[in-house]
Amino acid sequence: MHLTFRQLITIINIHPCLFNIFNNKIHPLIRQSSLRMFKLDDLVSEVLLYGIAIPILIGIAVTLALRGCFGATFGKRLAGLSVGIAFLIGYILLFGWADFPARSSGQKVVYLVFAGLVAGTVLDLIDRKQMGGFILKFVWPAAIIAWLGWPQLGNLNAESTLTFGLLYLGAVIVFDRLNTPGERHSNLSVALMTAAIGASFIAFIGASGSLSQKFAIVVAAGGGFLLCNWPTSRYPFSAAAAAGGGGAFVALATSVVLFSEVHLPSFAILALSFFAPSLSHILPAQHSDAMGPVIVGMVSAIPVVAGVGLALYIAGDSFELPF
Amino acid sequence: MKLTKLLYIAFIGTAFLISYQPAEPRAADTYALDKPHTQITFSVNRGGWTRISGWFEKFDGTILFDEANVANSKVKASIEAGSINTGFAKRDAHLRSPDFFNAKEFPTMLFTSTKIVKTGEKTGEMTGNFTMLGVTKPVTLDVTFNRKAMHPRAKKMFTGFTAKGSLKRADFGMKFIVGAVSNEVQIEIQALAVKK
């Protein structure tokens, strides 16, 4: 059974226990937090609230709202927008509005995700699988990398050419895996989330807390969409979800590779997480709608553990953010 | 006789007029920063416990110093963001990361003076545009003119300044953990410059 947005609000209002929890616990917290929105200075609580809790809630709300507003066929096709929208809202809450034109790679990510949502939605609406697949797998990663790395593209040497080549290859793999036809949609969310969890840890170990926070937002955005798709997979991981949510992951990964001192081999291992949905097909429990994403999560966690382990090993005995 | 006297006076007068040259206005002198003896340092308050200081190892700059009319002076400097040093390698790596200076994406910080006002015998206030992380904002420094003298061994004219001020790093987009590490950054520059 699935719920419309209106039904969800009705349930909250009429169910006394849920209403009390919302009115007495959640609503004051949101109101208090919104008043202190720009004064929260604790790293952990900021990330937990703005970077994780709110994007998850936004992901759920937007998925259900799109489904409720646009009906069974159209609404489901658009539901994947929630991944990118949840990411954008979480990002803006944590890091503020991006300047126009964007000054830094961090701000460019916002516009890239927005462009991904628009382009992905158009691809979903015109429903041209072959053309859409080509654009998503080959054109979109090139656009992301080119815009983020264009100053360095003008000064290529052997090392940077190799870096850009491997970066593009990795991005193509990510979008190809997120656009796998016939794959259970919740599996794709899980693969994206698991890779983003690993990326968040590796970025943190590599002394980049802000990039770690941004990857956490990707996890939360994917998580909200996943919760609407589990235990029954209802909403397709559409081109909008891949271009928006996957685009956020690839754009952040590009920032890591080009502008941080994160250990790159450990980061590259995370690309293997995106093969987990395909590899999981050999396992019997994978055929269950409920257990399938769990199995995919476990399989995709293997390269994540390997990547994080390698990053920890390289970092040595201390990996906390020194400042 | 009278004619000879007149010619003589005319000759003396002309020679005097030719030899007389009114004093030319003194031009500003251009100085280059003497890097081994110049320090660009900063400090921040870390959570109220301590102040953490650091400096930049790689920089360049020129000073156009007009001692007679300080308002005509100009200062230009560039600092390599990745050359930051706080005495702790892991912290320096963190400072170079996108969390703070984002040194790979914005390798150079720039300062160009726009206005210098003399406030005392040897003091002045210098305002200029400072560019960091792609953002340009005005910054004002209190400058003290320490000394100008010929170096006895180098046989070159050196001039020394001290500049102090502060800026808010969030104004330049450096907002990471603004609560835990102070937004206000104290700056102190000890500049020794050699005349070109």
HADDOCK unambig.tbl for C-alpha pairs under 7 A between the chains (distance, minus, plus):
assign (segid A and resid 41 and name CA) (segid B and resid 177 and name CA) 6.37 0.50 0.50
assign (segid A and resid 41 and name CA) (segid B and resid 178 and name CA) 6.70 0.50 0.50
assign (segid A and resid 41 and name CA) (segid B and resid 179 and name CA) 4.81 0.50 0.50
assign (segid A and resid 41 and name CA) (segid B and resid 180 and name CA) 6.99 0.50 0.50
assign (segid A and resid 43 and name CA) (segid B and resid 177 and name CA) 6.51 0.50 0.50
assign (segid A and resid 103 and name CA) (segid B and resid 134 and name CA) 6.21 0.50 0.50
assign (segid A and resid 207 and name CA) (segid B and resid 94 and name CA) 5.11 0.50 0.50
assign (segid A and resid 207 and name CA) (segid B and resid 97 and name CA) 6.95 0.50 0.50
assign (segid A and resid 208 and name CA) (segid B and resid 94 and name CA) 6.63 0.50 0.50
assign (segid A and resid 208 and name CA) (segid B and resid 97 and name CA) 5.96 0.50 0.50
assign (segid A and resid 208 and name CA) (segid B and resid 98 and name CA) 6.46 0.50 0.50
assign (segid A and resid 208 and name CA) (segid B and resid 99 and name CA) 5.87 0.50 0.50
assign (segid A and resid 209 and name CA) (segid B and resid 99 and name CA) 6.37 0.50 0.50
assign (segid A and resid 210 and name CA) (segid B and resid 99 and name CA) 5.53 0.50 0.50
assign (segid A and resid 259 and name CA) (segid B and resid 104 and name CA) 5.11 0.50 0.50
assign (segid A and resid 259 and name CA) (segid B and resid 105 and name CA) 5.87 0.50 0.50
assign (segid A and resid 260 and name CA) (segid B and resid 97 and name CA) 5.55 0.50 0.50
assign (segid A and resid 260 and name CA) (segid B and resid 98 and name CA) 6.55 0.50 0.50
assign (segid A and resid 261 and name CA) (segid B and resid 97 and name CA) 6.96 0.50 0.50
assign (segid A and resid 321 and name CA) (segid B and resid 94 and name CA) 6.95 0.50 0.50
assign (segid A and resid 322 and name CA) (segid B and resid 90 and name CA) 6.31 0.50 0.50
assign (segid A and resid 322 and name CA) (segid B and resid 91 and name CA) 4.96 0.50 0.50
assign (segid A and resid 322 and name CA) (segid B and resid 94 and name CA) 6.88 0.50 0.50
assign (segid A and resid 323 and name CA) (segid B and resid 91 and name CA) 5.91 0.50 0.50
